[in-house]
């Protein structure tokens, strides 16, 4: 009766262990090589101010256009004055001349404004349900007193998921 040669369990374990050690060693070696070579390879993909100056003459204009907001450029369809009991500090950073009422959501009136000249922000917003519970800010939006996020979305950009359009540039999202 022919019997296949029996493999000793210890030799099987030893062979597997050596194989595991070899794979771990190669993996560590690959990671070290990648850490050394990747930055050098990517260095050719970056550009700095000197590269840009050589590539194109200075035209005095920026390559990135500032975001636009239809709510601020269109004639207001509906107008609503700012609340008389709104504190002066509520609109710090906002250009008061540009402010537009953009709508109302469940009792909270919302205004959008351009920022003051020199601001790092693109737009400002005020969410005002009443004189004691209001919030305002410049940037991407504000968390309203009604526990909702009032997002400012520039023209052409996607609104936040699961949000409701209040206007062309303001969306309301439950927090």
C-alpha positions as a Markdown table, in Angstrom:
| # | Residue | x | y | z |
|---|---|---|---|---|
| 1 | Unk | 0.0 | 0.0 | 0.0 |
| 2 | Unk | 1.4 | 3.3 | -1.1 |
| 3 | Unk | 1.4 | 6.0 | 1.5 |
| 4 | Unk | 2.3 | 9.6 | 0.7 |
| 5 | Unk | 5.2 | 10.9 | 2.6 |
| 6 | Unk | 3.9 | 12.4 | 5.8 |
| 7 | Unk | 4.9 | 15.9 | 6.4 |
| 8 | Unk | 6.0 | 16.7 | 9.9 |
| 9 | Unk | 3.8 | 19.3 | 11.5 |
| 10 | Unk | 6.9 | 21.2 | 12.9 |
| 11 | Unk | 8.5 | 21.5 | 9.4 |
| 12 | Unk | 5.2 | 22.8 | 8.0 |
| 13 | Unk | 5.0 | 25.4 | 10.8 |
| 14 | Unk | 8.7 | 26.4 | 10.3 |
| 15 | Unk | 8.1 | 26.9 | 6.6 |
| 16 | Unk | 5.0 | 29.1 | 7.2 |
| 17 | Unk | 6.9 | 31.1 | 9.8 |
| 18 | Unk | 9.8 | 31.8 | 7.5 |
| 19 | Unk | 7.3 | 32.8 | 4.7 |
| 20 | Unk | 5.5 | 35.2 | 7.1 |
| 21 | Unk | 8.8 | 36.7 | 8.2 |
| 22 | Unk | 9.9 | 37.2 | 4.6 |
| 23 | Unk | 6.6 | 38.9 | 3.7 |
| 24 | Unk | 6.8 | 41.2 | 6.8 |
| 25 | Unk | 10.4 | 42.0 | 6.0 |
| 26 | Unk | 9.6 | 42.8 | 2.3 |
| 27 | Unk | 6.6 | 44.8 | 3.4 |
| 28 | Unk | 8.6 | 46.9 | 5.8 |
| 29 | Unk | 11.3 | 47.4 | 3.2 |
| 30 | Unk | 8.7 | 48.5 | 0.6 |
| 31 | Unk | 7.3 | 51.0 | 3.1 |
| 32 | Unk | 10.7 | 52.5 | 3.8 |
| 33 | Unk | 11.5 | 52.7 | 0.1 |
| 34 | Unk | 8.2 | 54.4 | -0.7 |
| 35 | Unk | 8.7 | 56.9 | 2.1 |
| 36 | Unk | 12.1 | 57.8 | 0.7 |
| 37 | Unk | 11.2 | 57.8 | -3.0 |
| 38 | Unk | 7.7 | 59.2 | -3.0 |
| 39 | Unk | 8.5 | 62.8 | -2.0 |
| 40 | Unk | 11.3 | 62.9 | -4.6 |
| 41 | Unk | 8.9 | 61.7 | -7.3 |
| 42 | Unk | 6.2 | 64.1 | -6.3 |
| 43 | Unk | 8.6 | 67.1 | -6.2 |
| 44 | Unk | 8.3 | 67.4 | -9.9 |
| 45 | Unk | 4.5 | 67.8 | -9.6 |
| 46 | Unk | 4.5 | 70.9 | -7.4 |
| 47 | Unk | 4.9 | 74.4 | -8.4 |
| 48 | Unk | 5.8 | 77.5 | -6.4 |
| 49 | Unk | 5.7 | 81.2 | -7.0 |
| 50 | Unk | 9.0 | 81.1 | -9.0 |
| 51 | Unk | 7.5 | 78.4 | -11.3 |
| 52 | Unk | 4.3 | 80.4 | -11.8 |
| 53 | Unk | 6.3 | 83.5 | -12.7 |
| 54 | Unk | 8.3 | 81.7 | -15.4 |
| 55 | Unk | 5.2 | 79.9 | -16.8 |
| 56 | Unk | 3.0 | 83.0 | -17.4 |
| 57 | Unk | 3.5 | 86.8 | -17.3 |
| 58 | Unk | 1.9 | 88.7 | -14.5 |
| 59 | Unk | -1.4 | 90.1 | -15.7 |
| 60 | Unk | -2.3 | 91.6 | -12.3 |
| 61 | Unk | -5.3 | 89.3 | -12.0 |
| 62 | Unk | -5.8 | 86.3 | -9.8 |
| 63 | Unk | -6.4 | 82.9 | -11.3 |
| 64 | Unk | -9.2 | 82.1 | -9.0 |
| 65 | Unk | -12.4 | 84.1 | -9.3 |
| 66 | Unk | -14.2 | 85.1 | -6.2 |
| 67 | Unk | -17.4 | 83.2 | -5.6 |
| 68 | Unk | -20.6 | 85.0 | -6.7 |
| 69 | Unk | -24.0 | 85.0 | -5.0 |
| 70 | Unk | -27.1 | 85.6 | -7.1 |
| 71 | Unk | -29.0 | 86.6 | -3.9 |
| 72 | Unk | -26.7 | 89.6 | -3.6 |
| 73 | Unk | -26.6 | 90.7 | -7.3 |
| 74 | Unk | -30.3 | 90.3 | -8.2 |
| 75 | Unk | -32.9 | 92.9 | -7.4 |
| 76 | Unk | -34.6 | 91.7 | -4.3 |
| 77 | Unk | -37.9 | 90.1 | -5.1 |
| 78 | Unk | -39.1 | 90.5 | -1.5 |
| 79 | Unk | -37.8 | 93.1 | 0.8 |
| 80 | Unk | -37.9 | 93.2 | 4.6 |
| 81 | Unk | -36.3 | 95.7 | 6.8 |
| 82 | Unk | -33.8 | 94.6 | 9.4 |
| 83 | Unk | -35.4 | 94.3 | 12.8 |
| 84 | Unk | -35.3 | 97.5 | 14.8 |
| 85 | Unk | -34.3 | 95.7 | 18.0 |
| 86 | Unk | -31.2 | 94.1 | 16.3 |
| 87 | Unk | -28.0 | 95.1 | 18.2 |
| 88 | Unk | -25.5 | 97.1 | 16.1 |
| 89 | Unk | -22.9 | 94.4 | 16.7 |
| 90 | Unk | -25.0 | 91.7 | 15.0 |
| 91 | Unk | -23.8 | 92.6 | 11.6 |
| 92 | Unk | -20.1 | 93.1 | 12.4 |
| 93 | Unk | -18.1 | 92.2 | 9.2 |
| 94 | Unk | -21.1 | 92.6 | 6.9 |
| 95 | Unk | -21.5 | 95.4 | 4.3 |
| 96 | Unk | -24.8 | 96.9 | 5.5 |
| 97 | Unk | -25.5 | 98.4 | 2.1 |
| 98 | Unk | -25.6 | 94.9 | 0.4 |
| 99 | Unk | -27.9 | 93.1 | 2.9 |
| 100 | Unk | -30.9 | 91.3 | 1.4 |
| 101 | Unk | -33.7 | 89.4 | 3.1 |
| 102 | Unk | -33.6 | 86.0 | 1.5 |
| 103 | Unk | -36.5 | 84.3 | 3.2 |
| 104 | Unk | -38.1 | 82.8 | 6.3 |
| 105 | Unk | -37.9 | 79.3 | 7.7 |
| 106 | Unk | -40.3 | 78.2 | 10.4 |
| 107 | Unk | -40.4 | 81.7 | 12.0 |
| 108 | Unk | -36.7 | 82.6 | 11.5 |
| 109 | Unk | -36.1 | 85.4 | 9.1 |
| 110 | Unk | -32.8 | 85.2 | 7.2 |
| 111 | Unk | -30.7 | 88.0 | 5.6 |
| 112 | Unk | -27.6 | 87.6 | 3.4 |
| 113 | Unk | -24.9 | 90.3 | 2.9 |
| 114 | Unk | -21.5 | 90.8 | 1.3 |
| 115 | Unk | -18.6 | 91.1 | 3.7 |
| 116 | Unk | -16.9 | 94.4 | 4.3 |
| 117 | Unk | -13.9 | 95.2 | 2.0 |
| 118 | Unk | -10.8 | 93.4 | 2.9 |
| 119 | Unk | -12.6 | 90.5 | 4.6 |
| 120 | Unk | -11.4 | 86.9 | 4.2 |
| 121 | Unk | -15.0 | 85.7 | 3.9 |
| 122 | Unk | -17.2 | 85.7 | 0.9 |
| 123 | Unk | -20.6 | 86.4 | 2.5 |
| 124 | Unk | -22.4 | 87.0 | 5.8 |
| 125 | Unk | -25.7 | 85.8 | 7.2 |
| 126 | Unk | -28.2 | 86.7 | 9.9 |
| 127 | Unk | -30.8 | 84.3 | 11.3 |
| 128 | Unk | -33.3 | 86.2 | 13.4 |
| 129 | Unk | -36.4 | 84.6 | 15.0 |
| 130 | Unk | -36.6 | 87.3 | 17.7 |
| 131 | Unk | -34.4 | 89.8 | 19.6 |
| 132 | Unk | -33.3 | 87.3 | 22.2 |
| 133 | Unk | -32.5 | 84.4 | 19.9 |
| 134 | Unk | -30.5 | 85.5 | 16.8 |
| 135 | Unk | -27.2 | 84.5 | 15.3 |
| 136 | Unk | -25.0 | 86.0 | 12.6 |
| 137 | Unk | -21.6 | 85.4 | 11.0 |
| 138 | Unk | -19.5 | 85.5 | 7.9 |
| 139 | Unk | -18.2 | 82.5 | 6.2 |
| 140 | Unk | -19.9 | 79.2 | 5.2 |
| 141 | Unk | -23.0 | 79.7 | 7.4 |
| 142 | Unk | -24.3 | 79.8 | 11.0 |
| 143 | Unk | -25.9 | 77.4 | 13.4 |
| 144 | Unk | -29.3 | 79.1 | 14.0 |
| 145 | Unk | -31.1 | 79.5 | 17.3 |
| 146 | Unk | -33.6 | 76.9 | 16.1 |
| 147 | Unk | -30.8 | 74.2 | 16.0 |
| 148 | Unk | -30.6 | 74.3 | 12.2 |
| 149 | Unk | -27.6 | 75.0 | 10.0 |
| 150 | Unk | -28.1 | 78.0 | 7.7 |
| 151 | Unk | -25.6 | 77.3 | 4.9 |
| 152 | Unk | -24.3 | 80.0 | 2.4 |
| 153 | Unk | -23.7 | 78.3 | -0.9 |
| 154 | Unk | -22.0 | 80.2 | -3.8 |
| 155 | Unk | -23.5 | 80.1 | -7.3 |
| 156 | Unk | -22.8 | 76.8 | -9.0 |
| 157 | Unk | -21.8 | 74.9 | -5.9 |
| 158 | Unk | -23.8 | 71.9 | -4.5 |
| 159 | Unk | -25.9 | 72.5 | -1.5 |
| 160 | Unk | -25.4 | 70.4 | 1.7 |
| 161 | Unk | -27.1 | 67.0 | 1.7 |
| 162 | Unk | -30.6 | 66.8 | 3.1 |
| 163 | Unk | -31.0 | 70.6 | 3.0 |
| 164 | Unk | -33.9 | 72.8 | 2.0 |
| 165 | Unk | -33.4 | 75.8 | -0.3 |
| 166 | Unk | -34.4 | 79.0 | 1.3 |
| 167 | Unk | -33.1 | 81.1 | -1.6 |
| 168 | Unk | -30.6 | 80.6 | -4.4 |
| 169 | Unk | -27.6 | 80.8 | -2.0 |
| 170 | Unk | -29.0 | 79.9 | 1.4 |
| 171 | Unk | -30.0 | 76.4 | 2.4 |
| 172 | Unk | -31.4 | 75.1 | 5.7 |
| 173 | Unk | -30.3 | 71.9 | 7.2 |
| 174 | Unk | -31.3 | 70.2 | 10.5 |
| 175 | Unk | -28.4 | 69.6 | 12.8 |
